[in-house]
Amino acid sequence: MTRRRIEAKLEVSTDKSQWHPTPLAAPLVLVTSRSSRGDPHVARKSWITMVSVAPPTLLLSCRLSHRTAINILETREFVVNVPGEDVAERAWRTVELPGEDGADGRWSYVDSVRVTPPRVQECRAHLECVLESTRRVADEDVVFFARIVSVSLDESLLSGTPAERYKALRALLYLEADLLGVVDAARRAPP
């Protein structure tokens, strides 16, 4: 193992848009929801992480003005769809702006197992979620804490070593405004 040269540490802005590289990469996912009228909606999100294993709970954050937030607050359900590298371009272009419906015909919807919002067929993994609680952050953002009630994976991801499975998943990472990463390797941690 090669030792890294010790370098001086320089303070940078706390504005995340100024971090090059970002020290905090985030999963890039597609979140599906339904309006109270039943209309499906999909939006790209990256402010998401697990916060508990038992019960399985995740945190998702977005703007209150986004259709995703409005739908989750109305129906208390959503699905986190994990795209692979094969659909990276389409996933990146699935943005959500106030006034857009997000259901742009780029994706195929399939029924979820336990919640009303659909899964995105082209994605490789799906986490069906039920809202547990919320917290406002600043004036425009909301954090959702949601219990994961169902997980589904492409059948091809269920065989092979863990390293082979992660390589096959090829999950996307949001790095910064116009940069994506791909999880293309997994290594065992040293003992």
C-alpha positions as CSV (number, residue, x, y, z in Angstrom):
1,M,0.0,0.0,0.0
2,T,1.4,3.4,-1.0
3,R,1.2,6.1,1.7
4,R,-0.3,9.4,0.7
5,R,1.8,12.5,1.1
6,I,0.5,14.6,4.0
7,E,-0.6,18.0,2.6
8,A,-1.7,21.3,4.1
9,K,-5.4,21.7,4.6
10,L,-7.0,24.8,3.1
11,E,-10.4,26.0,4.1
12,V,-13.0,26.4,1.3
13,S,-16.4,28.0,1.1
14,T,-19.3,26.2,2.9
15,D,-21.3,26.8,-0.4
16,K,-21.6,23.2,-1.8
17,S,-21.6,24.6,-5.4
18,Q,-18.0,25.7,-4.8
19,W,-16.7,22.3,-3.7
20,H,-14.5,20.9,-6.5
21,P,-14.3,18.0,-5.8
22,T,-17.2,17.4,-3.5
23,P,-16.2,15.4,-0.4
24,L,-19.9,14.2,-0.2
25,A,-21.1,12.3,-3.3
26,A,-24.8,11.4,-3.1
27,P,-26.9,8.7,-4.8
28,L,-28.7,9.9,-7.9
29,V,-32.2,8.4,-7.9
30,L,-35.6,8.9,-9.4
31,V,-38.4,9.4,-7.0
32,T,-41.9,8.5,-8.1
33,S,-45.0,9.8,-6.4
34,R,-48.7,10.3,-7.1
35,S,-50.8,13.3,-6.7
36,S,-54.0,13.1,-4.6
37,R,-55.8,12.9,-8.0
38,G,-53.7,9.8,-8.9
39,D,-51.4,11.4,-11.5
40,P,-47.9,9.8,-11.5
41,H,-44.8,12.0,-11.2
42,V,-41.1,11.3,-11.5
43,A,-38.2,13.5,-10.5
44,R,-34.4,13.2,-10.2
45,K,-33.2,13.6,-6.6
46,S,-29.9,13.3,-4.8
47,W,-30.5,14.5,-1.2
48,I,-31.1,11.0,0.1
49,T,-29.5,8.6,2.7
50,M,-30.4,5.8,5.0
51,V,-30.8,6.9,8.6
52,S,-31.8,3.6,10.3
53,V,-31.6,-0.1,9.6
54,A,-34.3,-1.3,12.1
55,P,-36.8,-0.1,11.2
56,P,-35.4,0.6,7.7
57,T,-35.7,4.3,7.4
58,L,-34.4,6.8,4.9
59,L,-34.2,10.6,4.6
60,L,-35.1,12.5,1.5
61,S,-35.0,16.2,1.1
62,C,-36.4,18.6,-1.5
63,R,-38.0,21.9,-2.1
64,L,-41.5,22.4,-0.7
65,S,-42.5,23.9,-4.1
66,H,-41.6,20.7,-6.0
67,R,-44.4,18.4,-7.1
68,T,-42.5,15.5,-5.3
69,A,-42.9,17.3,-1.9
70,I,-46.5,18.2,-2.6
71,N,-47.4,14.7,-3.6
72,I,-45.6,13.1,-0.6
73,L,-47.3,15.5,1.8
74,E,-50.7,14.7,0.2
75,T,-50.4,10.9,-0.1
76,R,-47.6,10.0,2.4
77,E,-46.0,7.5,-0.1
78,F,-43.2,7.5,-2.7
79,V,-40.8,5.1,-4.4
80,V,-37.0,5.6,-4.7
81,N,-35.9,4.1,-8.0
82,V,-32.2,3.4,-8.5
83,P,-31.1,3.9,-12.2
84,G,-28.0,2.2,-13.5
85,E,-25.4,3.7,-15.9
86,D,-27.3,2.4,-18.9
87,V,-30.0,5.1,-18.3
88,A,-27.7,7.8,-16.9
89,E,-28.5,10.3,-19.7
90,R,-32.3,9.9,-19.3
91,A,-32.0,10.0,-15.5
92,W,-30.0,13.2,-15.6
93,R,-32.5,14.9,-17.9
94,T,-35.4,14.1,-15.5
95,V,-35.4,17.3,-13.7
96,E,-38.1,18.9,-11.7
97,L,-38.9,22.6,-11.9
98,P,-42.0,24.3,-10.4
99,G,-44.9,23.9,-12.8
100,E,-43.5,20.9,-14.6
101,D,-45.2,17.6,-14.1
102,G,-42.1,15.4,-14.5
103,A,-44.1,12.5,-16.2
104,D,-42.5,13.2,-19.5
105,G,-43.0,9.8,-21.2
106,R,-39.3,8.8,-20.9
107,W,-40.1,6.1,-18.4
108,S,-42.2,3.0,-18.2
109,Y,-44.2,2.7,-15.0
110,V,-45.0,-0.6,-13.3
111,D,-47.1,-1.2,-10.2
112,S,-45.4,-1.2,-6.8
113,V,-45.8,-4.0,-4.4
114,R,-47.0,-2.1,-1.3
115,V,-47.5,1.6,-2.2
116,T,-49.6,3.4,-4.7
117,P,-46.9,5.4,-6.6
118,P,-45.4,3.3,-9.5
119,R,-41.9,1.9,-9.9
120,V,-39.8,2.9,-12.9
121,Q,-39.2,-0.3,-14.9
122,E,-35.9,0.9,-16.4
123,C,-34.4,1.3,-13.0
124,R,-32.5,-1.6,-11.3
125,A,-33.7,-1.3,-7.7
126,H,-36.7,0.2,-5.9
127,L,-37.4,1.2,-2.4
128,E,-41.1,1.7,-1.6
129,C,-41.6,4.2,1.2
130,V,-44.2,5.4,3.6
131,L,-43.8,8.8,5.2
132,E,-43.1,8.8,9.0
133,S,-42.4,12.5,9.7
134,T,-41.1,15.7,8.2
135,R,-38.9,18.6,9.2
136,R,-38.6,22.0,7.6
137,V,-35.1,23.2,6.8
138,A,-34.8,26.9,6.0
139,D,-37.8,28.5,4.2
140,E,-38.0,26.3,1.1
141,D,-36.8,22.9,2.0
142,V,-38.4,19.9,3.7
143,V,-36.8,16.7,5.0
144,F,-38.9,13.5,4.8
145,F,-38.2,10.6,7.1
146,A,-39.8,7.5,5.5
147,R,-40.0,3.8,6.4
148,I,-39.0,1.4,3.7
149,V,-41.8,-1.1,3.3
150,S,-40.6,-3.0,0.2
151,V,-37.4,-3.4,-1.7
152,S,-37.1,-5.0,-5.2
153,L,-34.1,-5.6,-7.3
154,D,-33.5,-6.8,-10.9
155,E,-33.2,-10.5,-10.8
156,S,-29.7,-10.3,-12.4
157,L,-28.5,-8.5,-9.3
158,L,-29.3,-11.4,-7.0
159,S,-26.5,-13.8,-8.0
160,G,-22.7,-13.5,-7.8
161,T,-20.3,-12.2,-5.2
162,P,-21.2,-8.9,-3.5
163,A,-18.5,-7.1,-5.6
164,E,-20.0,-8.6,-8.8
165,R,-23.5,-7.4,-7.8
166,Y,-22.4,-3.8,-7.1
167,K,-20.5,-3.8,-10.4
168,A,-23.7,-5.0,-12.2
169,L,-25.8,-2.4,-10.4
170,R,-23.6,0.5,-11.7
171,A,-25.5,3.0,-9.5
172,L,-25.1,6.7,-10.2
173,L,-23.7,9.3,-7.9
174,Y,-24.4,13.0,-8.1
175,L,-21.1,14.8,-7.7
176,E,-21.9,18.4,-8.7
177,A,-23.9,20.5,-11.2
178,D,-22.8,18.7,-14.3
179,L,-20.8,15.7,-13.1
180,L,-22.0,12.2,-12.4
181,G,-20.1,9.2,-11.0
182,V,-20.7,5.5,-11.4
183,V,-20.1,2.8,-8.7
184,D,-18.1,0.4,-10.8
185,A,-16.2,-1.5,-8.2
186,A,-16.5,-2.8,-4.6
187,R,-13.7,-3.9,-2.4
188,R,-13.7,-5.7,1.0
189,A,-12.7,-3.5,3.8
190,P,-9.4,-4.6,5.4
191,P,-9.7,-6.7,8.6
